[in-house]
Each structure stands twice: as structure tokens, then as C-alpha cells.
Amino acid sequence: MKFYENVDGLTEASGFFCAGIHCDVRGKRDGRIDLGIVYSKRPCSGAGVFTTNDVKAAPVLHGQALLAEGSEFHAIVVNSGNANACSGPQGEVDTRTMASEVARQLRLKAEQVFVCSTGRIGEPLPMSRITAGIRDAVQDIEDGVDGGMGFQQAILTSDTTTKSCLAEFETTDGTVRVAGVAKGSGMIEPNMATMLAFIVTDACLPSQLLQDTLKIATEKTFNRITIDGDMSTNDTVLALANGFSNVNVSEKTPDILADFQTAVEKVCACLARKMIGDGEKVTKLIELVVNGAPNDAAAEKVARNIANSLLVKTSWYGSDPNWGRIVDAAGYAKVGVDFSKMELFYNEIPVLDKGKALTRNKDKWKEVVAEKQFSIHLDLNLGQGECNLLTTDLSEAYVDFNKSE
């Protein structure tokens, strides 16, 4: 299997076309590209995973309804700069209008078009500018403009960079490509992160199998990252498969199915890591491993308590190997941890041995937590449960950045 990062985007998978244009969604006349379309002439099977927030944006509800109806799909339209969340009945109308306008321009049915939005919550969409932008984006697609990079830029909000990757593998029937792009740098906490991610493939497979594959991949990747503990109203991962490669993926082709699952997981894992690395004003990326828990759920609870603890995160920012804050956070997860059984490591450097602090290693601990990337491994020695998370520190700059938009 071949894997590439920082590619043109979704156009890397055969049969997909993209556009990204500026239509001034923010009303700031800043020239930012803020509306994008991905399109396949061939009908696609579709899959999606969405935020579990009780407060869901209109596009999320729209996407869930489309998937429940089991339709074939051709396009996704996305705007940044406005989340179309907490926007009442008008937000639902505007979502349907975006889908209908794309469908009209591309000669599709409205139910064949997904809609996603990201940005500020609680403000109405500037629909006249958006519909004009849809017209311009469709024109670019019909003119054959290479819009892969434009689409990547169109979905960004506080991100400092685009995020894309491609996995491809060979079969006896041909080459399968799985391409992905994403946005996300703040309000990152499953389920999922504050993010939009789009996965497209030229493989041929039914919607239910695509859904199963995407869900497994999401659980292992997008649902294992956290920056600031906040969950969004708009979190969405969508996948489309257009069958352009003529390679069939099914339970009857177990080797191809296994490779396809691996490809999707690699793409999702790469995008998840890129989001963490681009976190709002973060300075450090930490891989947190908790094992030896009574069960996986307990391990995840401990890991999330540690990863989201403000005291822990600020100590990382200050390059302070304050292991006391880590075990304290593990304790208030209330899963029955026993300090006398805990083993803790910063990278490979022992910190605790069955509850005893190995203070002779203190200088080495400081060296580890001063690095831009490091790992923390906590073994509870209580069972077989385990969880891996990617997380970050919390800086003064993050607070300043989020005081106002």
C-alpha cells in the first residue's frame, strides 16, 4: 500500500471533481475562499458519522436524514465562516436551499447533495452570496478547473494549513484510491472533534459496508483526539464511493476488504494527527496511552480525564513533569484505580514503579516534557482495558486567541 500526505485532495480519487471559491460568507471582504463543492458524475454510495451533541446544526440533521433514506449521492457543498447552527427553522430552510441550488446547477436531485457548514454559531447564512458562490463553483467544475486545493482551503476556519492525504493499493482488478481532506484546530473533542472530514474513494461498495468501514475507522482515529475538551454542533465525517475503479469491495473479497479498511483507517489517522498538530496555539503534541484498566471503557475515561485536565495540560506547556497531576486526574475518573499498582513512563523513562516515584530520573523527565512531541504511558495493572489518545498542551496564546473571534 502506498501513502501520500499533502496532496491535491479529493480529486486524487478517480472520478471526483472539486471547486473552491470566495463568496464572502463572513461579510469581511477578506478574499478568503469559503465555499467548496465536491462532485462525482457517477452516483456514489454514501456514509457519515456525526456529532453526538444534543444541539446539532441544520446541515448535520440534513445529512443524517439523507443517509437514513438510503439515497445515492453525487455532491457535497460546504461553506466556512458560518456554522448555520442554532439558527432555527430558517437554518433548515437555508440548508435545503444550498442542496437544491447545487442540484439545479449540476442537474441532480436535491436529495443527492450533502451540505456541511462550519464557523460561527448563531448567525444567519448570507444566502444571496452563497447561492451566487454555488453558481461560480459549479461553473469552475464544468470548465474543468483543478479545484482540489481550492476545496481544501474553502473548508478552513482557524486552521493554519490544509490537511490532506491519499492511500492507494493494488488488486488483481485494478488500483483503488482513498483520498481525504479535513479541517479542525479548535473545539477538538470527540465524539468527534470540531471538524469536517471528507473521504472519497473510487472503489465500488454498498453504503452499509462503507458505513461500517467508516465507523470503525472513526472510532480508532477521530474519536481518539482532544485539544480543549469542547464538542461542536457541526462535527461531520462523510464518505463517498463512486466505483470508478471497477474494483468491488465486499465480504466476498476479504483481502480487498481488509486492504480497503486499512486504507480508510490510514487516511483518517493521518487527518486526525494533522488536526492535533494544527491545534489552536498548541506547542506540544502528546500521545497518551492508558492500559491495564478493568476494561476499555475505564481506560478511555482515565485517558480523557488526563488529556482534558487543565492542570495537566498547562504543566505540559510549562515543561513541568508534574506526574502528581496525572495520577490525580486518573483518580477522579473513579474507575477504581490503585496508586500502589500504577506504573508511569514519559517516553521510555520510568516515573512511577508500583506507586513509587523514581526521582533519580527527574532530570530526564524534564528533558522529555520539554520536547515538542512525546508520549505518556500509564499502566494501571488492574486488567486488560486500554486506550490511546492524541492530545496537546494548553497555552496562554490559546486563551488570548479565543477571547473573541
GUMIPA-538518 format. One record per residue (C-alpha): residue in three letters; x, z negated, y. Coordinates in steps of 0.001 Angstrom, whole numbers, plus 500000, padded with zeros to 6 digits. Each point is the difference from the previous one (the first is absolute). Layout:
ALAXZY ...
This chain:
MET500000500000500000 LYS501253500903503469 PHE499272497900503048 TYR500456500727503692 GLU499479497957503155 ASN499266501045503582 VAL498481503337499060 ASP497590502278501885 GLY497123498029498576 LEU496848500961498182 THR500724503721500223 GLU502726499423497389 ALA497269500065497329 SER498826503530499294 GLY496756501111501585 PHE499773497377502745 PHE500060500803503705 CYS500340497616502937 ALA499662499895503758 GLY500726497401502646 ILE499062500337503652 HIS499643497995503219 CYS496449499434501210 ASP500519496831502098 VAL498084497545497805 ARG501586497105501892 GLY499009501416503381 LYS503535499434501300 ARG501065503630500280 ASP503235499023498297 GLY500290503209497996 ARG500097498198496649 ILE498791501929496986 ASP496921498056498957 LEU497757502116497775 GLY500862501556496652 ILE498354501950497210 VAL501100500580496412 TYR498222502837498217 SER499893501682496596 LYS498197503288499454 ARG499564499005496392 PRO497514497205499328 CYS501670496681499249 SER499197496995497900 GLY500237496899502165 ALA500809496309499757 GLY500289497124502431 VAL500857496347500395 PHE498751498159503067 THR500273496731501894 THR498245496993498482 ASN499238498630503474 ASP496319499118500431 VAL500217501748503375 LYS500573503640499112 ALA500410502862502451 ALA497477502832499926 PRO502450502492498416 VAL500658497560497133 LEU496301499698499228 HIS499680503773500250 GLY502873500586497559 GLN498655497497497499 ALA496606501684500097 LEU501487503453499435 LEU501950498846496960 ALA496944498252498579 GLU498154503311500115 GLY502764501707498002 SER500318503069502213 GLU502795502549500034 PHE502152499859503107 HIS501923502411502196 ALA501239498129503066 ILE500922496774501761 VAL499824499564503769 VAL501862497101501609 ASN500304498697503518 SER502321497339501365 GLY499593497948503165 ASN496482498787499182 ALA498898498253496792 ASN496279500775500335 ALA499499496461498689 CYS497385497473501140 SER498375502937501777 GLY496463499549498640 PRO497630502837499086 GLN501716502319502467 GLY503225499661498049 GLU498244501181496868 VAL498530502948501894 ASP503416500896501400 THR501569499889496538 ARG497386502390498648 THR500475502225503040 MET503730500249499336 ALA499335501000496381 SER497308502491501011 GLU502179501628502645 VAL502887500475497557 ALA497551501377497447 ARG498527502407502545 GLN503385501277501110 LEU501317500416496442 ARG496691501200498519 LEU499610496994497726 LYS497331497406499313 ALA500246496772501970 GLU500085497954496790 GLN503246501776499079 VAL501887498442502925 PHE501513496515500165 VAL500441498281503360 CYS502589497375500925 SER500709498244503287 THR502645497549501127 GLY500705498221503259 ARG498273497567502310 ILE496854498258498712 GLY496717499806501877 GLU500105503058502237 PRO497921503205499733 LEU501641503226498944 PRO500437502670502707 MET498011502498497978 SER500186502917502397 ARG503793499914499856 ILE499999499462496243 THR497711502932499224 ALA502133502215502218 GLY503042498741498135 ILE498426500808496642 ARG499407503555501165 ASP503640500352501074 ALA501321498461496780 VAL497904502333497837 GLN501249502942502031 ASP503590498977499239 ILE499178499853496293 GLU498386503426500063 ASP502965501395501957 GLY502373498740497307 VAL501806497511502239 ASP502269497707497962 GLY498311496726500864 GLY501494497625497456 MET502035498071502561 GLY497214500204502569 PHE497587498293497624 GLN502521497223499359 GLN500342499388503730 ALA496238500105500540 ILE499346496901497895 LEU502533497688501663 THR499136497025502210 SER502724497381500557 ASP502235501654497396 THR503444500995501194 THR500414502764497434 THR498095502232497603 LYS499899499080496315 SER499943502622497247 CYS501289500771496519 LEU499585502383497076 ALA500253499641496222 GLU500050502973497665 PHE500345500419496269 GLU500100502866497524 THR497568500639497174 THR499779502831497487 ASP497173501407502140 GLY501786499772503347 THR501124497674502771 VAL497826497185501335 ARG500514498691503534 VAL498717496739501456 ALA500459499630503753 GLY499182497035502190 VAL499961498918503641 ALA499034496696501572 LYS499767497992503186 GLY500298496263500377 SER502244497495501736 GLY497796497123501170 MET497094497983498582 ILE501573500536496583 GLU498399497896497290 PRO498164501093496870 ASN497530500782498949 MET501440502292501290 ALA502394500221502880 THR498743501156503392 MET500693503486499056 LEU498858503469499272 ALA501600501838497101 PHE499257503464498689 ILE501139501243496603 VAL499478503622498951 THR500932501794496804 ASP499729503496498615 ALA499259498599496533 CYS496584500483498443 LEU498181496838498944 PRO496500498503500277 SER499085497590502767 GLN499661496970497721 LEU503482500443498556 LEU501395500520503501 GLN498192496841501119 ASP501399497989497088 THR503513501272500712 LEU499773499239503703 LYS498616496509499428 ILE502826499082497625 ALA502589501332502436 THR498416498217502957 GLU499976496652498224 LYS503734500308499326 THR501003501221503456 PHE497723499890503040 ASN498493496733498788 ARG503445498423499711 ILE501139500113503610 THR499418497669502941 ILE501354499786503522 ASP497699497727501964 GLY497175498993497671 ASP497291501961501824 MET497583502331498222 SER498489502933501857 THR496539501518500210 ASN501236503526499276 ASP502473499804497106 THR499657503123497880 VAL501938501866497329 LEU498571503394499110 ALA501150502379497279 LEU499081503646499492 ALA500853502227497008 ASN499387503741500370 GLY501268501325496645 PHE502075502727501663 SER502821499584497454 ASN497606500646497086 VAL501558496997498241 ASN497317497847498391 VAL500405496229499987 SER497835498097497511 GLU500040497510497154 LYS500503503012497737 THR503387500604501659 PRO501472496477499867 ASP503541501030500971 ILE498789501869503071 LEU497656497137500886 ALA502855497504499759 ASP502197502143502242 PHE497147500418502464 GLN499395496244500150 THR503708499457500591 ALA500056502624502752 VAL497041498445501824 GLU501522496529499696 LYS503351501222501324 VAL498326501611502998 CYS497911496903500759 ALA502977497657499548 CYS502113502076502360 LEU497306500068502672 ALA499401496253499641 ARG503692499244500473 LYS500153502313503009 MET497109498121501605 ILE501698496661499488 GLY503259501394501358 ASP498150501205503098 GLY498160496731500562 GLU499254499073503579 LYS503198498509501448 VAL501257498769496621 THR503722499539499500 LYS500147499242496273 LEU498426501249496783 ILE499690497524497144 GLU499138500636496369 LEU498281496879498695 VAL499760499400496263 VAL498000497116498553 ASN499947499558496230 GLY499447497249497481 ALA496533499295501420 PRO497072498929497803 ASN498583503527500380 ASP500329503098502200 ALA497284498843502399 ALA501829496722500579 ALA503276501847500544 GLU498356502247502580 LYS498493497031501823 VAL503389498309500227 ALA501707503208501101 ARG497440500654502732 ASN500232496435501288 ILE503743500370500354 ALA499934503533501398 ASN497371499173502627 SER501320496596501054 LEU500904500098503694 LEU502595497281499452 VAL501627501967497188 LYS499921503296501879 THR501477498541503176 SER502783498324498028 TRP500881503397498547 TYR500065501416503508 GLY502400497246501009 SER502209500605496921 ASP499274496437498910 PRO499980499516496182 ASN497339497307500255 TRP498978499758496349 GLY497848496955500767 ARG497495502191501797 ILE499832502308496991 VAL499244497284497464 ASP497557498386502420 ALA498055503272500235 ALA500086500294496215 GLY498581496505499735 TYR497012500528502259 ALA498972502963497875 LYS498672497178497776 VAL500583501673496653 GLY501644496959498430 VAL503669500663500797 ASP502576497389499018 PHE502986499748502347 SER502178498543497239 LYS499641503284498082 MET500645502430502859 GLU502937502378500070 LEU500670501953503202 PHE502457502770500867 TYR500939501866503196 ASN501120503322498541 GLU502090498781497065 ILE501095496769501691 PRO498439496867498407 VAL498173497708502417 LEU498036497678497702 ASP500666499127496373 LYS497006498177498528 GLY499250498446503376 LYS503602499136500850 ALA501397501614503154 LEU503376501680499412 THR501317499208503474 ARG503492501191499140 ASN498599503523500410 LYS498606499373503468 ASP502407502335501812 LYS499167502783497547 TRP496261499436500578 LYS500573500519503716 GLU501857503229499353 VAL497118501350497933 VAL497202499207502446 ALA502031501475502850 GLU499781503401498304 LYS497404502608500983 GLN498701500183496434 PHE500146497363497312 SER498018498590497088 ILE498588496585499222 HIS499224499055496412 LEU497963496900499188 ASP499548499032496343 LEU497325497335499528 ASN500739499603496261 LEU496351499360499191 GLY498900503154498185 GLN500148503793499876 GLY498298500893503306 GLU501933502060502505 CYS499592501834503309 ASN502236502143502211 LEU499343500414503733 LEU501757501746502862 THR499879498050503246 THR501796499548503321 ASP501115497479502548 LEU498071499217503200 SER501747500496503320 GLU499382499018503615 ALA499697503704500737 TYR497020500218497627 VAL498156497406502069 ASP500831501767503270 PHE498981503368498558 ASN496600498743498838 LYS499041498006503111 SER498209503117501218 GLU499785503645499111 
